[in-house]
């Protein structure tokens, strides 16, 4: 359900149906780090960084050993940045980059914004 909602938000741009689906998925699976991560990502890209951050914090608490934890940090970083907290965003970006074994540039061009 969370993946269907995520796709509705990200691809179809059907925020109403997509957010309803991701919220129901979280209600049914509150203990799943993956569900919270996907729902938080959908909320972020639908324009709700505050609620996204709450779900990302829950996902990070549930899955600190998840091999994709750097992605949790990356999305939380965007939520912090879009919520007007650049210092917190930079800290999360640095933590994410330190865990990223693939070597992707997670700081990206906006890292200058965070450090300003």
N, C-alpha and C positions, 0 to 999 in steps of 0.2 A: 504494500500500500504506500509506503514512504517513497519508493522509487517512482511509482505512478504519479504521485503528487509532485515530486521533484521535476519529472519530465513535463508535466502540465505547466508548472511555473516557468521552467527554463526554456523549453522548446515551444510549447503552444502559447505561452504568455497568458494562460488562463489562470490568473492568480486566485480568483474566488474558489474554483474547484480544486486547484492544486494545493492551496493552503488549507482548505478543509480536509483534504486527504492526509497531508503531513501531520496536521494536528490530531486527527483521529489515530494515526499510526503511533504517535507519541503517547496518547492516552492508553492505547492497547499494549504498548511495549516501552514503558517508561525506563526500564532497566537496560535497554539496549543502547550502547554507545553509538553504534552505526545509525540507528533510527534517529537519535537526537542530533547526530552530525548532519545527516541528510536533511532533516527538517530545519535545522538551524541555517543551513546553506540556502535552502529554498526561501526562508523568511528574509535572509539578508538580501538576496537578489530581488525579492518582491518589495524591498524598501522598508523593512522593519529590523534595523540593526540592534535595537535594544532587546527585543524578544529573541532574536537570533543569538545574541551573546549569552543569554540565560541558558539556551539549549546547548550552546557550544561548551559552556562551563560544565554543564551536566555530563555531556559526552566525554569531556576530558577527565572528569572525576571517575567515570565508569570505565574508561579504557586507557589508563596511563601507559600500559605496555603494548597497546595496539601498534603494529608496524607502520600504520598510516597516521600515527599521532601527530606528525609534523603537519599533516593536512588539517587536523583539528585546530592546531595553533594558527595556521595560515588563515582559516576562515574567521577565527576569533579575532585575529589581527585586523582583518577588514572591518568587522563589526565595531571594534574599538575605534578605528579610524573614522568610520562613518558616523559614529556617535560623538565625535569631537574630542577624542582622547588620543592624540598622536604619540605621546610618550609611552603609553601602555601598548599601543599598536607596534611601535618600534621594538619594544621588549619582546613581544610575542613573535615578531618577524625574525628577530635574532635567534630566539629559541628554536623556532621552526627550521631555520636554515641550518642550525647546528645538528639537528636530527635527520635532515634530509640526505639520505644515502645516495640519491640519484643525482645530486649536484645541480638540481634545477635552481634557477635564480628566483627565489621566492621573495626577495626584497623588491625586485623590479624597479622601474623608474620612479615609483612613488616613495622610495626610501629617502629621497631628499626631502620630501614633504614631512615625513615623520621626524627627521632630525632637525628641522627648522625651528 
